[in-house]
Amino acid sequence: MRGLLVAIGIIPHFFVFKVQPLFQSLINFIIEFKIKLIQLLKVLFLFATVFL
């Protein structure tokens, strides 16, 4: 019984210290990826308008 309580106490700490930074870096990666993608599309669009 006591081991279960200890596990319940540890899980939130594990989540906060391990999983949250992982989510944060994933979200940052997605945001940066979107920005890069938009910039790339703008550049391609510029090339298209110049050369076509």
Distance bins in CASP14 RR format, pairs under 12 A and 6 or more apart:
PFRMAT RR
TARGET T0000
AUTHOR 0000-0000-0000
RMODE 2
METHOD distances of the structure
MODEL  1
1 7 0 0 0 0 0 1 0 0 0 0 0
1 8 0 0 0 0 0 1 0 0 0 0 0
2 8 0 0 0 0 0 1 0 0 0 0 0
2 9 0 0 0 0 0 1 0 0 0 0 0
3 9 0 0 0 0 1 0 0 0 0 0 0
3 10 0 0 0 0 1 0 0 0 0 0 0
3 11 0 0 0 0 0 1 0 0 0 0 0
4 10 0 0 0 0 0 1 0 0 0 0 0
4 11 0 0 0 0 0 1 0 0 0 0 0
5 11 0 0 0 0 0 1 0 0 0 0 0
6 13 0 0 0 0 0 1 0 0 0 0 0
7 13 0 0 0 0 0 1 0 0 0 0 0
7 14 0 0 0 0 1 0 0 0 0 0 0
8 14 0 0 0 0 0 1 0 0 0 0 0
8 15 0 0 0 0 0 1 0 0 0 0 0
9 15 0 0 0 0 0 1 0 0 0 0 0
9 16 0 0 0 0 0 1 0 0 0 0 0
10 16 0 0 0 0 0 1 0 0 0 0 0
10 17 0 0 0 0 0 1 0 0 0 0 0
10 18 0 0 0 0 0 1 0 0 0 0 0
11 17 0 0 0 0 0 1 0 0 0 0 0
11 18 0 0 0 0 0 1 0 0 0 0 0
11 19 0 0 0 0 0 1 0 0 0 0 0
12 18 0 0 0 0 0 1 0 0 0 0 0
12 19 0 0 0 0 0 1 0 0 0 0 0
12 20 0 0 0 0 0 1 0 0 0 0 0
13 19 0 0 0 0 0 1 0 0 0 0 0
13 20 0 0 0 0 0 1 0 0 0 0 0
14 20 0 0 0 0 0 1 0 0 0 0 0
14 21 0 0 0 0 0 1 0 0 0 0 0
14 22 0 0 0 0 0 1 0 0 0 0 0
15 21 0 0 0 0 0 1 0 0 0 0 0
15 22 0 0 0 0 0 1 0 0 0 0 0
15 23 0 0 0 0 1 0 0 0 0 0 0
16 22 0 0 0 0 0 1 0 0 0 0 0
16 23 0 0 0 0 0 1 0 0 0 0 0
16 24 0 0 0 0 0 1 0 0 0 0 0
17 24 0 0 0 0 0 1 0 0 0 0 0
18 24 0 0 0 0 0 1 0 0 0 0 0
18 25 0 0 0 0 0 1 0 0 0 0 0
19 25 0 0 0 0 0 1 0 0 0 0 0
19 26 0 0 0 0 0 1 0 0 0 0 0
20 26 0 0 0 0 0 1 0 0 0 0 0
20 27 0 0 0 0 0 1 0 0 0 0 0
21 27 0 0 0 0 0 1 0 0 0 0 0
21 28 0 0 0 0 0 1 0 0 0 0 0
22 28 0 0 0 0 0 1 0 0 0 0 0
22 29 0 0 0 0 0 1 0 0 0 0 0
23 29 0 0 0 0 0 1 0 0 0 0 0
23 30 0 0 0 0 0 1 0 0 0 0 0
24 30 0 0 0 0 0 1 0 0 0 0 0
24 31 0 0 0 0 0 1 0 0 0 0 0
25 31 0 0 0 0 0 1 0 0 0 0 0
25 32 0 0 0 0 0 1 0 0 0 0 0
26 32 0 0 0 0 0 1 0 0 0 0 0
26 33 0 0 0 0 0 1 0 0 0 0 0
27 33 0 0 0 0 0 1 0 0 0 0 0
27 34 0 0 0 0 0 1 0 0 0 0 0
28 34 0 0 0 0 0 1 0 0 0 0 0
28 35 0 0 0 0 0 1 0 0 0 0 0
29 35 0 0 0 0 0 1 0 0 0 0 0
29 36 0 0 0 0 0 1 0 0 0 0 0
30 36 0 0 0 0 0 1 0 0 0 0 0
30 37 0 0 0 0 0 1 0 0 0 0 0
31 37 0 0 0 0 0 1 0 0 0 0 0
31 38 0 0 0 0 0 1 0 0 0 0 0
32 38 0 0 0 0 0 1 0 0 0 0 0
32 39 0 0 0 0 0 1 0 0 0 0 0
33 39 0 0 0 0 0 1 0 0 0 0 0
33 40 0 0 0 0 0 1 0 0 0 0 0
34 40 0 0 0 0 0 1 0 0 0 0 0
34 41 0 0 0 0 0 1 0 0 0 0 0
35 41 0 0 0 0 0 1 0 0 0 0 0
35 42 0 0 0 0 0 1 0 0 0 0 0
36 42 0 0 0 0 0 1 0 0 0 0 0
36 43 0 0 0 0 0 1 0 0 0 0 0
37 43 0 0 0 0 0 1 0 0 0 0 0
37 44 0 0 0 0 0 1 0 0 0 0 0
38 44 0 0 0 0 0 1 0 0 0 0 0
38 45 0 0 0 0 0 1 0 0 0 0 0
39 45 0 0 0 0 0 1 0 0 0 0 0
39 46 0 0 0 0 0 1 0 0 0 0 0
40 46 0 0 0 0 0 1 0 0 0 0 0
40 47 0 0 0 0 0 1 0 0 0 0 0
41 47 0 0 0 0 0 1 0 0 0 0 0
41 48 0 0 0 0 0 1 0 0 0 0 0
42 48 0 0 0 0 0 1 0 0 0 0 0
42 49 0 0 0 0 0 1 0 0 0 0 0
43 49 0 0 0 0 0 1 0 0 0 0 0
43 50 0 0 0 0 0 1 0 0 0 0 0
44 50 0 0 0 0 0 1 0 0 0 0 0
44 51 0 0 0 0 0 1 0 0 0 0 0
44 52 0 0 0 0 0 1 0 0 0 0 0
45 51 0 0 0 0 0 1 0 0 0 0 0
45 52 0 0 0 0 0 1 0 0 0 0 0
46 52 0 0 0 0 0 1 0 0 0 0 0
END
